Amino acid sequence: MFMIGTAMIGAGIAGLILPVLPGWALIFVGLGLLATEFAWAERVLDRVRARFAAAADVALDPRKRRRNVLIMLLVITAFMAVSAWYVVTFGFTWPWATGD
């Protein structure tokens, strides 16, 4: 399990850079495999689980969730407004249009 867990963590670190691999998921799976053999990996995995649970509690808090939805709506609205301004000002052409 040591070799497989280490390989999973290595692939996870590569996945943080490469867009084709799920980096954090592979790191957590690798930690889970290493936790079956090593106490330090189990402690790290317990800390990660505790932080994940705390983050989930914060994200599911109704007040903060409403705030986050409102902020997202404002960001989307601003993006749409800037996009509309750009299209009105400069026009729109498809990237593959040759202009013939």
The first five atom37 places (N, CA, C, CB, O) and aatype in JSON, in Angstrom:
{
  "aatype": [12, 13, 12, 9, 7, 16, 0, 12, 9, 7, 0, 7, 9, 0, 7, 10, 9, 10, 14, 19, 10, 14, 7, 17, 0, 10, 9, 13, 19, 7, 10, 7, 10, 10, 0, 16, 6, 13, 0, 17, 0, 6, 1, 19, 10, 3, 1, 19, 1, 0, 1, 13, 0, 0, 0, 0, 3, 19, 0, 10, 3, 14, 1, 11, 1, 1, 1, 2, 19, 10, 9, 12, 10, 10, 19, 9, 16, 0, 13, 12, 0, 19, 15, 0, 17, 18, 19, 19, 16, 13, 7, 13, 16, 17, 14, 17, 0, 16, 7, 3],
  "atom_mask": [
    [1, 1, 1, 1, 1],
    [1, 1, 1, 1, 1],
    [1, 1, 1, 1, 1],
    [1, 1, 1, 1, 1],
    [1, 1, 1, 0, 1],
    [1, 1, 1, 1, 1],
    [1, 1, 1, 1, 1],
    [1, 1, 1, 1, 1],
    [1, 1, 1, 1, 1],
    [1, 1, 1, 0, 1],
    [1, 1, 1, 1, 1],
    [1, 1, 1, 0, 1],
    [1, 1, 1, 1, 1],
    [1, 1, 1, 1, 1],
    [1, 1, 1, 0, 1],
    [1, 1, 1, 1, 1],
    [1, 1, 1, 1, 1],
    [1, 1, 1, 1, 1],
    [1, 1, 1, 1, 1],
    [1, 1, 1, 1, 1],
    [1, 1, 1, 1, 1],
    [1, 1, 1, 1, 1],
    [1, 1, 1, 0, 1],
    [1, 1, 1, 1, 1],
    [1, 1, 1, 1, 1],
    [1, 1, 1, 1, 1],
    [1, 1, 1, 1, 1],
    [1, 1, 1, 1, 1],
    [1, 1, 1, 1, 1],
    [1, 1, 1, 0, 1],
    [1, 1, 1, 1, 1],
    [1, 1, 1, 0, 1],
    [1, 1, 1, 1, 1],
    [1, 1, 1, 1, 1],
    [1, 1, 1, 1, 1],
    [1, 1, 1, 1, 1],
    [1, 1, 1, 1, 1],
    [1, 1, 1, 1, 1],
    [1, 1, 1, 1, 1],
    [1, 1, 1, 1, 1],
    [1, 1, 1, 1, 1],
    [1, 1, 1, 1, 1],
    [1, 1, 1, 1, 1],
    [1, 1, 1, 1, 1],
    [1, 1, 1, 1, 1],
    [1, 1, 1, 1, 1],
    [1, 1, 1, 1, 1],
    [1, 1, 1, 1, 1],
    [1, 1, 1, 1, 1],
    [1, 1, 1, 1, 1],
    [1, 1, 1, 1, 1],
    [1, 1, 1, 1, 1],
    [1, 1, 1, 1, 1],
    [1, 1, 1, 1, 1],
    [1, 1, 1, 1, 1],
    [1, 1, 1, 1, 1],
    [1, 1, 1, 1, 1],
    [1, 1, 1, 1, 1],
    [1, 1, 1, 1, 1],
    [1, 1, 1, 1, 1],
    [1, 1, 1, 1, 1],
    [1, 1, 1, 1, 1],
    [1, 1, 1, 1, 1],
    [1, 1, 1, 1, 1],
    [1, 1, 1, 1, 1],
    [1, 1, 1, 1, 1],
    [1, 1, 1, 1, 1],
    [1, 1, 1, 1, 1],
    [1, 1, 1, 1, 1],
    [1, 1, 1, 1, 1],
    [1, 1, 1, 1, 1],
    [1, 1, 1, 1, 1],
    [1, 1, 1, 1, 1],
    [1, 1, 1, 1, 1],
    [1, 1, 1, 1, 1],
    [1, 1, 1, 1, 1],
    [1, 1, 1, 1, 1],
    [1, 1, 1, 1, 1],
    [1, 1, 1, 1, 1],
    [1, 1, 1, 1, 1],
    [1, 1, 1, 1, 1],
    [1, 1, 1, 1, 1],
    [1, 1, 1, 1, 1],
    [1, 1, 1, 1, 1],
    [1, 1, 1, 1, 1],
    [1, 1, 1, 1, 1],
    [1, 1, 1, 1, 1],
    [1, 1, 1, 1, 1],
    [1, 1, 1, 1, 1],
    [1, 1, 1, 1, 1],
    [1, 1, 1, 0, 1],
    [1, 1, 1, 1, 1],
    [1, 1, 1, 1, 1],
    [1, 1, 1, 1, 1],
    [1, 1, 1, 1, 1],
    [1, 1, 1, 1, 1],
    [1, 1, 1, 1, 1],
    [1, 1, 1, 1, 1],
    [1, 1, 1, 0, 1],
    [1, 1, 1, 1, 1]
  ],
  "atom_positions": [
    [[0.81, -1.2, 0.0], [0.0, 0.0, 0.0], [0.85, 1.27, 0.0], [-0.92, 0.0, 1.19], [0.42, 2.32, -0.47]],
    [[2.06, 1.15, 0.53], [2.93, 2.32, 0.57], [3.21, 2.84, -0.82], [4.22, 2.0, 1.27], [3.11, 4.04, -1.08]],
    [[3.56, 1.94, -1.72], [3.91, 2.35, -3.08], [2.7, 2.92, -3.82], [4.5, 1.17, -3.87], [2.81, 3.92, -4.53]],
    [[1.55, 2.29, -3.64], [0.34, 2.76, -4.31], [-0.08, 4.12, -3.76], [-0.81, 1.73, -4.16], [-0.43, 5.02, -4.51]],
    [[-0.05, 4.25, -2.43], [-0.41, 5.53, -1.81], [0.52, 6.65, -2.21], [0.0, 0.0, 0.0], [0.09, 7.77, -2.48]],
    [[1.82, 6.35, -2.24], [2.79, 7.36, -2.65], [2.6, 7.74, -4.11], [4.23, 6.85, -2.41], [2.7, 8.91, -4.48]],
    [[2.32, 6.75, -4.95], [2.07, 7.03, -6.37], [0.82, 7.88, -6.55], [1.93, 5.72, -7.16], [0.78, 8.78, -7.39]],
    [[-0.21, 7.6, -5.74], [-1.45, 8.4, -5.83], [-1.18, 9.84, -5.41], [-2.56, 7.77, -4.94], [-1.68, 10.77, -6.05]],
    [[-0.42, 10.04, -4.37], [-0.1, 11.4, -3.93], [0.75, 12.1, -5.0], [0.65, 11.38, -2.56], [0.53, 13.27, -5.3]],
    [[1.7, 11.38, -5.57], [2.51, 11.96, -6.65], [1.66, 12.35, -7.85], [0.0, 0.0, 0.0], [1.84, 13.41, -8.44]],
    [[0.72, 11.48, -8.22], [-0.19, 11.79, -9.32], [-1.09, 12.96, -8.95], [-1.04, 10.56, -9.7], [-1.43, 13.78, -9.8]],
    [[-1.47, 13.05, -7.69], [-2.29, 14.17, -7.23], [-1.55, 15.49, -7.32], [0.0, 0.0, 0.0], [-2.13, 16.51, -7.7]],
    [[-0.29, 15.47, -6.96], [0.52, 16.7, -7.07], [0.66, 17.09, -8.54], [1.93, 16.49, -6.42], [0.59, 18.28, -8.87]],
    [[0.86, 16.11, -9.4], [0.9, 16.41, -10.84], [-0.46, 16.92, -11.3], [1.32, 15.16, -11.65], [-0.53, 17.78, -12.18]],
    [[-1.52, 16.39, -10.72], [-2.87, 16.81, -11.08], [-3.19, 18.24, -10.68], [0.0, 0.0, 0.0], [-4.1, 18.85, -11.24]],
    [[-2.46, 18.77, -9.72], [-2.65, 20.18, -9.37], [-2.19, 21.09, -10.49], [-1.9, 20.51, -8.07], [-2.65, 22.22, -10.61]],
    [[-1.28, 20.59, -11.32], [-0.74, 21.38, -12.43], [-1.43, 21.01, -13.74], [0.79, 21.18, -12.55], [-1.78, 21.88, -14.53]],
    [[-1.62, 19.72, -13.97], [-2.19, 19.24, -15.22], [-3.72, 19.27, -15.15], [-1.7, 17.81, -15.54], [-4.3, 18.88, -14.14]],
    [[-4.38, 19.72, -16.21], [-5.84, 19.83, -16.16], [-6.57, 18.51, -16.34], [-6.3, 20.79, -17.2], [-7.79, 18.47, -16.19]],
    [[-5.87, 17.42, -16.67], [-6.54, 16.16, -16.95], [-6.66, 15.25, -15.72], [-5.81, 15.42, -18.03], [-7.35, 14.23, -15.78]],
    [[-6.02, 15.6, -14.63], [-6.05, 14.77, -13.43], [-6.75, 15.51, -12.29], [-4.63, 14.35, -13.01], [-6.55, 16.72, -12.14]],
    [[-7.55, 14.81, -11.5], [-8.18, 15.43, -10.33], [-7.19, 15.45, -9.16], [-9.47, 14.68, -9.94], [-7.13, 14.5, -8.38]],
    [[-6.44, 16.53, -9.04], [-5.32, 16.6, -8.11], [-5.67, 16.33, -6.66], [0.0, 0.0, 0.0], [-5.14, 15.4, -6.06]],
    [[-6.57, 17.14, -6.1], [-6.88, 16.99, -4.67], [-7.52, 15.64, -4.37], [-7.8, 18.12, -4.21], [-7.24, 15.05, -3.32]],
    [[-8.36, 15.15, -5.25], [-8.99, 13.86, -5.02], [-7.94, 12.75, -4.95], [-10.01, 13.55, -6.13], [-8.02, 11.88, -4.08]],
    [[-6.97, 12.78, -5.83], [-5.91, 11.77, -5.8], [-5.05, 11.89, -4.55], [-5.04, 11.88, -7.05], [-4.62, 10.88, -3.99]],
    [[-4.8, 13.11, -4.11], [-4.01, 13.29, -2.89], [-4.76, 12.71, -1.69], [-3.71, 14.8, -2.65], [-4.15, 12.04, -0.86]],
    [[-6.07, 12.96, -1.61], [-6.84, 12.44, -0.47], [-6.94, 10.91, -0.52], [-8.24, 13.06, -0.45], [-6.89, 10.26, 0.52]],
    [[-7.09, 10.34, -1.7], [-7.12, 8.87, -1.82], [-5.76, 8.3, -1.42], [-7.49, 8.44, -3.27], [-5.69, 7.29, -0.71]],
    [[-4.69, 8.94, -1.86], [-3.35, 8.48, -1.47], [-3.14, 8.57, 0.03], [0.0, 0.0, 0.0], [-2.56, 7.67, 0.63]],
    [[-3.62, 9.66, 0.64], [-3.52, 9.76, 2.1], [-4.33, 8.67, 2.78], [-4.0, 11.14, 2.58], [-3.9, 8.11, 3.79]],
    [[-5.5, 8.36, 2.23], [-6.32, 7.29, 2.79], [-5.61, 5.95, 2.73], [0.0, 0.0, 0.0], [-5.68, 5.16, 3.67]],
    [[-4.93, 5.69, 1.63], [-4.18, 4.44, 1.53], [-2.99, 4.42, 2.48], [-3.7, 4.24, 0.1], [-2.71, 3.39, 3.11]],
    [[-2.29, 5.53, 2.6], [-1.15, 5.58, 3.52], [-1.61, 5.51, 4.98], [-0.34, 6.86, 3.29], [-0.87, 5.03, 5.84]],
    [[-2.83, 5.99, 5.25], [-3.34, 5.98, 6.63], [-3.58, 4.56, 7.14], [-4.63, 6.78, 6.72], [-3.68, 4.34, 8.34]],
    [[-3.69, 3.6, 6.23], [-3.85, 2.21, 6.67], [-2.56, 1.65, 7.26], [-4.32, 1.34, 5.51], [-2.58, 0.64, 7.97]],
    [[-1.42, 2.29, 6.96], [-0.13, 1.79, 7.44], [0.59, 2.73, 8.39], [0.76, 1.51, 6.28], [1.34, 2.27, 9.25]],
    [[0.38, 4.04, 8.24], [1.17, 5.01, 8.99], [0.28, 5.89, 9.86], [2.01, 5.87, 8.04], [-0.76, 6.38, 9.41]],
    [[0.7, 6.09, 11.1], [-0.07, 6.93, 12.03], [-0.04, 8.39, 11.61], [0.47, 6.78, 13.45], [-1.03, 9.09, 11.78]],
    [[1.09, 8.86, 11.06], [1.17, 10.27, 10.66], [0.18, 10.57, 9.54], [2.61, 10.62, 10.21], [-0.41, 11.65, 9.5]],
    [[0.01, 9.62, 8.62], [-0.93, 9.84, 7.52], [-2.37, 9.84, 8.05], [-0.77, 8.75, 6.44], [-3.21, 10.59, 7.55]],
    [[-2.63, 9.02, 9.06], [-3.97, 9.01, 9.66], [-4.26, 10.34, 10.36], [-4.11, 7.84, 10.66], [-5.37, 10.85, 10.28]],
    [[-3.25, 10.9, 11.05], [-3.44, 12.2, 11.71], [-3.69, 13.3, 10.68], [-2.22, 12.54, 12.57], [-4.56, 14.15, 10.88]],
    [[-2.93, 13.29, 9.59], [-3.12, 14.29, 8.53], [-4.52, 14.14, 7.93], [-2.04, 14.15, 7.43], [-5.2, 15.14, 7.71]],
    [[-4.93, 12.92, 7.68], [-6.25, 12.68, 7.1], [-7.36, 13.11, 8.06], [-6.41, 11.2, 6.75], [-8.38, 13.62, 7.62]],
    [[-7.16, 12.9, 9.37], [-8.15, 13.36, 10.35], [-8.25, 14.88, 10.35], [-7.79, 12.86, 11.75], [-9.36, 15.42, 10.45]],
    [[-7.13, 15.58, 10.25], [-7.15, 17.05, 10.18], [-7.87, 17.52, 8.92], [-5.73, 17.61, 10.21], [-8.66, 18.47, 8.96]],
    [[-7.6, 16.86, 7.81], [-8.25, 17.24, 6.55], [-9.76, 17.02, 6.65], [-7.68, 16.42, 5.36], [-10.54, 17.86, 6.22]],
    [[-10.16, 15.9, 7.23], [-11.6, 15.63, 7.4], [-12.25, 16.68, 8.29], [-11.82, 14.23, 7.99], [-13.35, 17.14, 8.01]],
    [[-11.57, 17.07, 9.37], [-12.13, 18.07, 10.28], [-12.27, 19.42, 9.58], [-11.26, 18.21, 11.53], [-13.29, 20.1, 9.75]],
    [[-11.28, 19.82, 8.82], [-11.35, 21.1, 8.1], [-12.42, 21.05, 7.02], [-9.98, 21.45, 7.47], [-13.11, 22.04, 6.78]],
    [[-12.55, 19.91, 6.36], [-13.58, 19.77, 5.33], [-14.96, 19.87, 5.96], [-13.42, 18.44, 4.58], [-15.85, 20.52, 5.4]],
    [[-15.16, 19.24, 7.11], [-16.45, 19.31, 7.79], [-16.75, 20.74, 8.23], [-16.47, 18.36, 9.0], [-17.89, 21.2, 8.11]],
    [[-15.74, 21.45, 8.75], [-15.95, 22.84, 9.16], [-16.28, 23.72, 7.95], [-14.7, 23.38, 9.88], [-17.14, 24.59, 8.04]],
    [[-15.6, 23.51, 6.84], [-15.89, 24.29, 5.63], [-17.29, 23.99, 5.12], [-14.84, 24.0, 4.54], [-17.98, 24.89, 4.65]],
    [[-17.71, 22.74, 5.19], [-19.06, 22.38, 4.76], [-20.1, 23.04, 5.65], [-19.24, 20.86, 4.76], [-21.13, 23.51, 5.15]],
    [[-19.86, 23.08, 6.95], [-20.8, 23.74, 7.87], [-20.92, 25.23, 7.56], [-20.35, 23.55, 9.32], [-22.02, 25.78, 7.57]],
    [[-19.8, 25.87, 7.28], [-19.82, 27.3, 6.95], [-20.55, 27.51, 5.62], [-18.38, 27.87, 6.87], [-21.34, 28.44, 5.5]],
    [[-20.27, 26.67, 4.65], [-20.89, 26.84, 3.33], [-22.39, 26.59, 3.37], [-20.24, 25.91, 2.32], [-23.13, 27.19, 2.58]],
    [[-22.85, 25.73, 4.26], [-24.27, 25.41, 4.33], [-25.04, 26.3, 5.3], [-24.45, 23.98, 4.74], [-26.25, 26.15, 5.44]],
    [[-24.36, 27.23, 5.96], [-25.04, 28.17, 6.84], [-25.96, 29.04, 5.99], [-24.01, 29.05, 7.62], [-25.49, 29.67, 5.04]],
    [[-27.26, 29.1, 6.3], [-28.21, 29.82, 5.43], [-27.86, 31.3, 5.21], [-29.59, 29.74, 6.01], [-28.03, 31.81, 4.11]],
    [[-27.36, 31.97, 6.24], [-27.02, 33.39, 6.07], [-25.85, 33.57, 5.11], [-26.68, 34.02, 7.43], [-25.89, 34.43, 4.23]],
    [[-24.84, 32.78, 5.28], [-23.67, 32.89, 4.41], [-23.99, 32.38, 3.01], [-22.48, 32.11, 4.99], [-23.44, 32.87, 2.02]],
    [[-24.86, 31.4, 2.93], [-25.24, 30.9, 1.61], [-25.98, 31.98, 0.83], [-26.1, 29.64, 1.74], [-25.73, 32.16, -0.35]],
    [[-26.91, 32.69, 1.49], [-27.62, 33.79, 0.84], [-26.65, 34.85, 0.38], [-28.67, 34.4, 1.79], [-26.77, 35.37, -0.73]],
    [[-25.68, 35.19, 1.22], [-24.68, 36.18, 0.85], [-23.87, 35.73, -0.34], [-23.75, 36.47, 2.03], [-23.62, 36.52, -1.26]],
    [[-23.45, 34.47, -0.35], [-22.67, 33.95, -1.47], [-23.47, 33.93, -2.76], [-22.16, 32.55, -1.14], [-22.94, 34.22, -3.83]],
    [[-24.75, 33.58, -2.67], [-25.6, 33.59, -3.87], [-25.75, 35.01, -4.38], [-26.99, 32.97, -3.58], [-25.69, 35.24, -5.59]],
    [[-25.94, 35.98, -3.48], [-26.07, 37.37, -3.88], [-24.78, 37.88, -4.54], [-26.42, 38.25, -2.66], [-24.84, 38.56, -5.57]],
    [[-23.64, 37.55, -3.97], [-22.36, 37.97, -4.56], [-22.2, 37.34, -5.94], [-21.18, 37.57, -3.64], [-21.75, 38.01, -6.87]],
    [[-22.55, 36.07, -6.09], [-22.43, 35.42, -7.39], [-23.36, 36.07, -8.41], [-22.74, 33.92, -7.26], [-22.97, 36.25, -9.56]],
    [[-24.56, 36.41, -8.01], [-25.47, 37.09, -8.93], [-24.93, 38.45, -9.35], [-26.85, 37.24, -8.28], [-25.07, 38.83, -10.51]],
    [[-24.33, 39.17, -8.41], [-23.74, 40.46, -8.75], [-22.56, 40.3, -9.72], [-23.28, 41.17, -7.49], [-22.42, 41.1, -10.65]],
    [[-21.74, 39.3, -9.51], [-20.6, 39.06, -10.4], [-21.09, 38.68, -11.79], [-19.69, 37.95, -9.83], [-20.56, 39.17, -12.79]],
    [[-22.09, 37.81, -11.87], [-22.64, 37.41, -13.17], [-23.26, 38.6, -13.88], [-23.69, 36.28, -13.0], [-23.07, 38.77, -15.08]],
    [[-24.0, 39.43, -13.14], [-24.62, 40.62, -13.73], [-23.55, 41.57, -14.26], [-25.51, 41.33, -12.7], [-23.69, 42.11, -15.36]],
    [[-22.49, 41.8, -13.49], [-21.41, 42.68, -13.94], [-20.74, 42.1, -15.18], [-20.37, 42.87, -12.81], [-20.43, 42.85, -16.11]],
    [[-20.51, 40.81, -15.21], [-19.9, 40.18, -16.38], [-20.78, 40.33, -17.61], [-19.63, 38.69, -16.11], [-20.29, 40.62, -18.7]],
    [[-22.09, 40.13, -17.44], [-23.02, 40.28, -18.56], [-23.04, 41.72, -19.05], [-24.44, 39.84, -18.16], [-23.09, 41.97, -20.26]],
    [[-23.0, 42.69, -18.13], [-23.01, 44.1, -18.53], [-21.74, 44.45, -19.31], [-23.14, 45.0, -17.29], [-21.82, 45.13, -20.33]],
    [[-20.6, 44.01, -18.84], [-19.34, 44.29, -19.54], [-19.34, 43.6, -20.9], [-18.13, 43.83, -18.69], [-18.88, 44.17, -21.88]],
    [[-19.85, 42.38, -20.96], [-19.91, 41.66, -22.24], [-20.83, 42.39, -23.22], [-20.4, 40.22, -22.03], [-20.5, 42.53, -24.4]],
    [[-21.99, 42.85, -22.75], [-22.92, 43.57, -23.62], [-22.28, 44.87, -24.1], [-24.24, 43.86, -22.88], [-22.41, 45.22, -25.27]],
    [[-21.61, 45.6, -23.23], [-20.93, 46.83, -23.62], [-19.9, 46.55, -24.71], [-20.26, 47.5, -22.41], [-19.8, 47.29, -25.69]],
    [[-19.12, 45.48, -24.53], [-18.07, 45.14, -25.5], [-18.68, 44.82, -26.87], [-17.25, 43.95, -24.99], [-18.18, 45.28, -27.9]],
    [[-19.75, 44.03, -26.87], [-20.37, 43.66, -28.13], [-20.97, 44.88, -28.81], [-21.46, 42.59, -27.9], [-20.85, 45.02, -30.03]],
    [[-21.61, 45.77, -28.05], [-22.19, 46.98, -28.64], [-21.1, 47.9, -29.16], [-23.07, 47.72, -27.61], [-21.25, 48.48, -30.23]],
    [[-20.01, 48.03, -28.44], [-18.94, 48.94, -28.82], [-18.11, 48.41, -29.99], [-18.04, 49.21, -27.63], [-17.85, 49.13, -30.95]],
    [[-17.69, 47.15, -29.9], [-16.75, 46.61, -30.88], [-17.38, 45.61, -31.85], [-15.61, 45.95, -30.17], [-16.73, 45.21, -32.82]],
    [[-18.59, 45.22, -31.62], [-19.24, 44.23, -32.47], [-18.82, 42.82, -32.11], [0.0, 0.0, 0.0], [-17.95, 42.6, -31.26]],
    [[-19.45, 41.87, -32.77], [-19.16, 40.47, -32.46], [-18.94, 39.71, -33.75], [-20.31, 39.83, -31.64], [-19.75, 39.79, -34.68]],
    [[-17.87, 38.97, -33.82], [-17.62, 38.07, -34.93], [-17.2, 36.72, -34.37], [-16.54, 38.63, -35.89], [-16.53, 36.64, -33.34]],
    [[-17.6, 35.67, -35.05], [-17.19, 34.35, -34.62], [-15.7, 34.16, -34.89], [-18.03, 33.26, -35.34], [-15.2, 34.63, -35.92]],
    [[-15.0, 33.51, -34.02], [-13.54, 33.35, -34.21], [-13.19, 32.6, -35.49], [-12.94, 32.61, -33.02], [-12.13, 32.83, -36.06]],
    [[-14.06, 31.73, -35.94], [-13.76, 30.95, -37.13], [-14.24, 31.6, -38.42], [-14.38, 29.59, -37.0], [-14.03, 31.06, -39.51]],
    [[-14.89, 32.77, -38.31], [-15.33, 33.48, -39.5], [-14.11, 34.09, -40.2], [-16.37, 34.59, -39.14], [-13.29, 34.74, -39.56]],
    [[-13.99, 33.87, -41.48], [-12.83, 34.35, -42.23], [-13.0, 35.76, -42.75], [-12.53, 33.42, -43.37], [-12.02, 36.41, -43.13]],
    [[-14.2, 36.24, -42.78], [-14.45, 37.6, -43.24], [-14.56, 37.7, -44.75], [0.0, 0.0, 0.0], [-14.53, 38.8, -45.3]],
    [[-14.68, 36.56, -45.43], [-14.8, 36.56, -46.9], [-16.13, 37.08, -47.36], [-14.58, 35.18, -47.45], [-16.39, 37.14, -48.56]]
  ]
}
